[in-house]
């Protein structure tokens, strides 16, 4: 599977990125400053750009998108993403 290595400036809303383990894809739902808000087959999440790039260093290829092990939930509403604010 051919992949494109990501840099911080490559992270955009809607991007689908292959997890480093190759078993699932994370889709970026929003970017707020240095925080990436995403969802994958396990649910919503958020982390820093650097943490996201360590776990998902490449854009998901068409081959990866077609694998059953990389199936993700359909897009989620922003209101369904937990807020990390106190």
N, C-alpha and C positions, 0 to 999 in steps of 0.2 A: 504494500500500500504506500503510495507516494503521499507525503505530507509536506506542508509548508510551515517552517519554524516561525513562531510568533514573537513579536516584540511588543512592548507596551503600547506603542502608537498604532499597532494593528488591531487592538481590542476595540470592537465596535458592537453596539447593540444589534442583536440578531445573529451574531457569529456563533457557529457551532464548532466546538473545539474538542478534540479527542483527548480523553484522560490518559495519563502516562501509562496506566496499566493496559490500555487498549480495549477495555471491556465496556466502556460507556462514553457518551458524549454529553458535554455540558453546553447549554445555550445561554448566551449573555442576554439578560433581560433589561439591565440598566447599568450605567456607570455613573457613580457620584463621587467626584474627586478621584481619590486613589482606591475607592471601593468598587469591586465588581459584584453585581447582584446577578445570580444565575439560577437555573434549574437543571436538574438531570433526572434520571429515572428514580432517584431516591427522594426527590423533593427539592424545595428551594434552598438556596444558600447564599452566603456573601463572604467575601474575603478581600484582602488587598490585591492589587494588580500583580505584585511580585509572587504572592502565594498562588494565585490563579495560574500564572505562567509556569510555575514549578510543577503544578499538577496537570495542567493542560497546555503543553508546549507547542501544539500544532493544530492547524485547522483540520477538521474531519474531512477525509477524502470521500469521494462518491462511493468507493468500495466499503469504507468504514460505515457510512450512512446506511448501506444496504444490509449489514450484518444484523441478525436478530438480537445479538447480545448488546447492541448499542442503541436499541429502541429507547426513546425518551417519552415522557408525558407530553401531551399537547401543551402549547403555551399557556402560561398562567397569568392571571390578572395581577397587576402590581399590588392590589390590596391583599393578595394571598401570600405575599412575601413577608416573612416576619421582620419587624423593625428592631434594630439593635439599639435604639435609643433607650435611655433609662426611664 
